[in-house]
């Protein structure tokens, strides 16, 4: 059983005022002014990651990895529990999607 926040996670763009990125759950805007992108907003902030500016590629890569961690955990559990070729194939697809999310690659 998981004790972490189960909803889909995402991350915000760089906030110049706070000098940070925000990681949180996707959903109706609950945190005023924190948007994930044009179609999603952040319901709850899980973590913030400070950065000197929005050109810090290592920090942004870390933010993406943190935001993808629930998907990575789910894929690893599916791999560990797969017993058929079909289950294995589905778990590999989940893992591939999670890695693409962490590395900001299109699906």
NUGUGU-20424 format. One record per residue (C-alpha): residue in one letter; x, y, z. Coordinates in pm, whole numbers, padded with zeros to 5 digits, always signed. Each point is the difference from the previous one (the first is absolute). Last residue first. Example, Ala and Ser with C-alpha at 12.3 -4.5 7.8 and 13.67 -1.06 7.14 Angstrom:
! NUGUGU-20424
S+01367-00106+00714 A-00137-00344+00066 
//
This chain:
! NUGUGU-20424
X+00515+00997-02611 X+00191+00327-00017 X+00321+00018+00196 X+00031+00199+00321 X+00262-00234+00152 X-00214-00096+00299 X-00310-00028-00218 X+00189-00212-00255 X+00121-00223+00284 X-00357-00040+00124 X-00130-00085-00348 X+00271-00265-00047 X-00075-00149+00340 X-00371-00024-00076 X+00077-00162-00338 X+00232-00248+00176 X-00281-00078+00246 X-00244-00066-00286 X+00250-00234-00169 X+00060-00187+00327 X-00374-00039+00059 X-00044-00136-00354 X+00296-00238+00038 X-00153-00136+00317 X+00098+00015+00366 X+00049+00369+00061 X+00035+00093+00368 X+00353+00143+00000 X-00057+00175-00332 X-00327+00153+00125 X+00174+00117+00317 X+00273+00167-00207 X-00260+00169-00222 X-00193+00135+00301 X+00322+00132+00157 X+00098+00174-00325 X-00345+00158-00029 X+00016+00122+00361 X+00354+00137-00067 X-00087+00202-00311 X-00034+00333+00187 X+00328-00065+00182 X+00178-00076-00329 X-00142+00311-00165 X+00115+00219+00289 X+00347-00158-00014 X+00023+00075-00373 X-00106+00360+00074 X+00277+00027+00260 X+00259-00135-00244 X-00113+00236-00277 X+00041+00319+00203 X-00115+00250-00264 X-00316+00093+00195 X+00205+00182+00263 X+00172-00049+00333 X-00206-00310+00074 X-00204-00109+00299 X-00205-00317-00006 X-00347-00001+00149 X-00183-00305+00120 X-00346-00158+00020 X-00205+00303-00103 X-00371-00077-00033 X-00250+00054-00279 X+00244+00118-00264 X-00141+00105-00335 X-00037-00174-00330 X-00095+00112-00353 X+00232+00294-00071 X+00286-00142+00205 X+00075-00094+00360 X-00150+00315+00150 X+00078+00147+00339 X-00176+00334+00046 X-00219-00091+00292 X+00059-00349+00132 X-00329-00187-00026 X-00043+00009-00376 X-00208-00299-00098 X+00216-00305-00062 X+00354-00120-00030 X+00189-00088+00314 X+00319+00178+00088 X+00358+00092-00076 X+00089+00368+00008 X+00300+00167-00163 X+00179+00272+00188 X+00146+00352+00000 X-00303+00116+00206 X-00071+00307-00215 X+00152-00152-00315 X-00228-00304+00008 X+00141-00261-00239 X-00270-00200-00174 X-00204-00230+00214 X+00030-00371+00054 X-00222-00304-00035 X-00127-00282+00217 X-00298-00228-00066 X-00187-00077+00323 X+00142-00256+00241 X+00160+00221+00265 X+00241-00226+00187 X-00103-00262+00256 X-00015-00284-00242 X-00132-00345+00093 
//
